[in-house]
């Protein structure tokens, strides 16, 4: 591991962030057209929405197996394998003759994406010193946002040329293979850490999770709140825009502006976490998102809607890398990949649970009341996040003090 004095993010930019950006371009490209391809294959509106949700489901069910895979074959091999599998899944989607085949491809792609995230997180834990860990993790989160912003632009341009939805999935397949190729060609900075192929058999995922169950339940509960609050933004904003009669194209432009704001904030967010603690970011993330959701019913036009979308973008942008940073802070040296798989599962539960809660409440309550209810819940949840995350900050300060006082 490098020392804080001689470590520079740009020194590991290619192996750490380039594969993530490339892979995220492919994922970002298919996201706007996935439901459209499902509809072309005969899916109803509800079925098409479910196909989109399968990306998150694949990530959810793949979290624990991803941790086991990374622990067994190492981060570098896992990245290459994930790229190849994702490319195959996107090719299957491009050739899909039916909705269920498309759904299978989407689930596999979601699982491959989880392997990719865990392997990059583990890589940065090894190469980035603790005083700069949050900046490394927030930059990794920012690389995903860059790819997610560029992807729809590139995919939209390709679609304009080909007039074929399936061409975007072929683009995603190429991006996945290119990400794997970048990993192969980039310097291997974790070779010594990963050891030889004949190293001791890694512990099982369940054993590692049992050993660290208390941490997963305490810090993980805060992560559920953070991820759930962040998921409300992408669920409620489009619904409220439709409620106000704002067109889909205008809503997309608002989301694009919000995405640019998030990209601008990812590195400052990491700097704040490293200098002032994780609580200084985790609490504002949930509070700003909650305030934005709570205020949605007060808006009646495009200007107010855009202002709240940008406010929530600030909250989401500040949260770039926060979950990965908390996972890195609490991860053990032995069984790290398995632990990170379990830790990611808590975030996936929050991310998947948010839209489900919105759906359930919307069945019995007007949309404005749903916003008020969930916004208030987020503001209350920010107190819980402060309680749990502040313990991590205290532990980090005590460790730093002990290291300074050591002879």
N, C-alpha and C positions, 0 to 999 in steps of 0.2 A: 504494500500500500504506500502511496506517495504521502509526503508530508504536505501540510497546508501551504508551506512556503514555496515549494517548487511545483505544486500541482496547478495546471491550467486546463480549463475545460476544452480549449481549442486543441490541446495536445491529444485528446481522445475523441475529438468531434466525429471523425470518420467512423471508427468502430462503434462508438456509443450512439450517435444520433442519426447518421446518414441512413442506416438500414431502417430506422423507425420512421423517418420522413418518407422514404420511398414506399414502404409498406402502407403507411397511412394515406398516401395519395391514392392507392388502389382502393382502400376501404372507403375513403371519402368520395371517390368517383361513383361507386355503386350505390351508396346510401340514398341519393335522391331518386334513383330509377328502379330500385329493388321492387317496390310495391307496384310500379308500372309494368314490369316484366311479369310479375305474378298475375296482374289483371289480364295481360295479353294471353296468358296461359289458361285463362278461364276462372280465376279466383274471384270470389265476391270481395266487396270492400273490407269486410271483417276478416276474411281469409288472407287478403293481401297485407293487412295490418299485422296479422299473426306471423306471416312470413318475415316481415321486418323485425318483429320481436324475437324471432329465432336467433338472430345475431347475439343478442344479449343472453338468451337461454344457452347458446353454445358456450359463451364465455363463462356463464355460471356453472354449468356442469363440468366444464373443462378445468376449473381452477385447481382442484385437488390433484387430478391426474397430471396436470401441467407441472405442479411442484415436484411430483414423483419423477416425472420424465427428466426434468432439468437436473435433479439430484443424481439420477442414474447415469446419464450420458454427458452431462456438462452443458454449460451455457452456450458455448459456441456451436456444438453439434445440434443442440436443441433449436437454435435459431435457423440453421440451415434446413433442418427437417421441417420446421414450421413453415418456412418459405415455400418449400417444395409441395407440402401438403396443401397449403393455402392456394398455390397456383393450380393444383389439380382440382380443388374444390371450385375455384372460379371458372375453370374450363368446363367442369360438369354443369355449372349454372348456365354458362353460355350455350351449352348444348341441350339443356333440360327440355324434355318433351312434355313435362307435366309439372303441376304445382308441387307435388310431393317430392319429386326429384330436386326441384329448386330448393325446397325446404331442407332436404338432407344436405345439400351443398352449403347452404347458409349456416347450418349448425356446425358443420366441420370447419368452416371458415372462422366462426366465432371461437371455436376451441383452439385453432391455430394462432389466432390473435392473442389469446391468453398466454400461450407458451411464449410468444414473442415478447410480451410485456414483462413476464416474470424473468426471462433470461436477461433482458436489458437492465432490469432493476438489480438483479444479482450482480451483473457486471459492474455497475456503478458503485455498489456497496464495496466491492473489492478495490476498485482503483481510486475512488474519491475519498479523501480524508474526512473524518467527521465534521470538522469546522466548516467544510464546504459542501457537505452532503445535500443540504436542502437546495442549494443552487444547482447541483448536478441533477437532482430529481425533478426540480421544476423545469429545467431545460429539457429533460426527457419528456415531461408532460407537454412542454411547448412544442417539441418536435412533432408530437402527435397532432397538435392543433394546426401547425403549419401544413402538414400533409392533408388534414381534413379540410383546410381552406382551399388548397391548391387542387385537390382531387376533383371536386365538382366543376371547377373551371375547366380543367383539362378534359374531364368526361363530357362536359357540355359542348366543348369545341369538337370533340370526336363525334358526338352524336349529331351535331349540325352537319358534319361532313358525310356521315354514313347513313343517317336516318334509321339506324338499327340499334335498338336497346342492347342487344347481345354484344355489340362491339365494345361497350363499356366494361363488360365482364371479362372480355379478352384482354383489355387494358389492365384490369386488376390482376389477372393471371401473370401478365408480363411484369408488372410491378413487384409481385410477390417473388418471382424468380430473380429479378434484379436485386431485391433486398437480400436474398440468400447469397447471390454472387458477391455483393459488397462485403458481407460477413466473411466469405471465403478469402477474398483478396485483402481485407484489412488486417493490420497487425493483431496478433493474438496476445492480448495483454493479461489474460487470465490463465495461461497455460500452467504456470507454477501452482496456482491455487487449485485448479481442477485436477492436477496430478495425472498419473498414468491410467490407462484403461483397466489395469489390474488392481486399482485401489480397493479398499474395504467396501463391502456391500453397504449402501446407505440405509439408514433407519427407515422404517415404514412411515407413511404419512400419518396414520392414526396414532402411532406411538409419539411422534413429535408433537402432534396437536394435543394429545393428552398431557404431555409434559408442560405445555405452555397454555393450557386452557384458560387459566385465570387471566393472563394478559390478553388473550384473544377475546374473552368476554368483556373485559373492562375497556380497553382501547378500541376493540372491535365494535362495541356499542356506539362509541363516538363516530367511528367511520360509517356505520349504518346511517346515522343522522346526516353526516356530511354528504354522503352519496345520494341519500334520499332527497335532500334539499336540492342538490344539483340536478337531479332528474326531473324535478318539478318544472324547471325552466323550459326544457324542450317539450314538455307535455302540455303545460298550461298556456304558454305564449301563443302557439298556433291556434289553440282552441279559442282564446280570447280575441285574437285577431279576426278569426272567422265570425265570432259573436259581434264584433264591431263593424263587420262588412269590409274589412281590409282585404284586398286581393292577395292571392297566393304569390304573385310576382313581387308585390310590394313587401310582403312578409319576408320573402327570401332576401330582398335587399337589406332589410332591417337586420336579419340574422347575419348577413355578410358583414355589415358594419360592426355588429357585436363581436363577430369572430376576429376581426382585425384588432379590436380593443383588447380582447383576451390575449392575442399573440404579443401585443405590446407590454403586457403585464407579467408574463411568466417569469422573466429573470428578476425584476424587482421583488416579486413575491418570494423567490428563493433567497434573495439577499435579506429581506426582512426576517424570514425564518431563521437564517443562520445568525443574524445579529441580535434579534429580539425574542427568539423562541417560536415554537410551533403554535402556541396559543394566539400569538399576535396576528396570525393569518387564519387559523382554523375557525375562530369565533366570528370574525367579520364575514367570512365566506357564508356561513349559515345565516347570520343576522341580515346581511344585505340581500340574500336570496329570499329570505322570509319577508323582509320589508317590501321587496318588489312584488312578490306574490300577494301580500296583504293589500297592496295599493292598487292592484289591477282593476278592481271594481270601481275605482274612482276615475278611471280614464274613459273618455268617450270619443276619442279621435286618434289620428295617426301620431300627432306630436306627443301626446301623453304616453301612448303605447311605446313609441320609440325611446322616450326618456327612461321608462321603466325597463325596457329590454336592455338598454345600455347600463343601467344601474345593476341589473342582474349579471350582465357580462363582466362588470368589475368584480363582483363577488366570485363568479366562476373563474375568472382569470387569475385572481389572487389564490384560488385553490389549486392552481396548476402544480401538480407533484405533491400536494399535501398528504394524500393517502399513501403514496409510495414512500414519502419521507418518514411518516409514522411507522410504516412497516419496516423500513430500514433501521430506524431507531430501536425497535423492539426485537428485531430478528436475532436469534442465537447464531453463533458461529457454526455449531454442529447442527445439521438439519435445517439450514437456512432456507433452501429452496422449498422444502416441504412446508415450513412455517409460512413462507410468503404466499404459497398457494392457499393455505387456510386464511391468511389475512386478506388476500384478494377476494376470497369468497364473501367476507363480510361486506366489502364494498359492492360486490355484485348483488348481494341480497338487498342492500339499500337502493341501488340503482334500478333493480327490477321491481322492488316493492313500491317505489314512488308512483309510477304510472298505474299500478294495480289499485293503490289507494284512491287515486284520482278517479279511476273508472268506477270503483265501488261507490264512492260518495256521489258521483255525478248521476248515478242511477236513482238516487232518492233526494238530491238537493239541487237547487239552481246553481249554475256555474259560478256566479258571484259569491254565493255562500261557501262553495267549495274553496274558492281562493281565500276568503277570509279565514276559514277554518285551518287550512294548511299553512297559511302565512303565519297565523298565531302559533301554530304548532312548531314551526321552524324557529321563531323567536324564543319560544320556551326551550327548544332543543339546543339553542346556542349556549344556554347556561349549563346544560349537561356536557356539551363538548368542552366548555371551559374547565369544568370540574375534572374531566378525565385527562385531557391533553396537558393541563398544567402540571400533572404528576410527572409526565415525561420530561417537561422542561426542568422541573426540580431535580430529577435524576441526572439530567445532562449537566446541570450546573454543579451538582455535588461531585460528579465524576471529573469534570474539568478542574475543580478545586483540588481534588485529591491528586490529580496528575501534576498540577503545579507545585503542590507541597511535597511530592515524593522526592527523595534525595537522588 
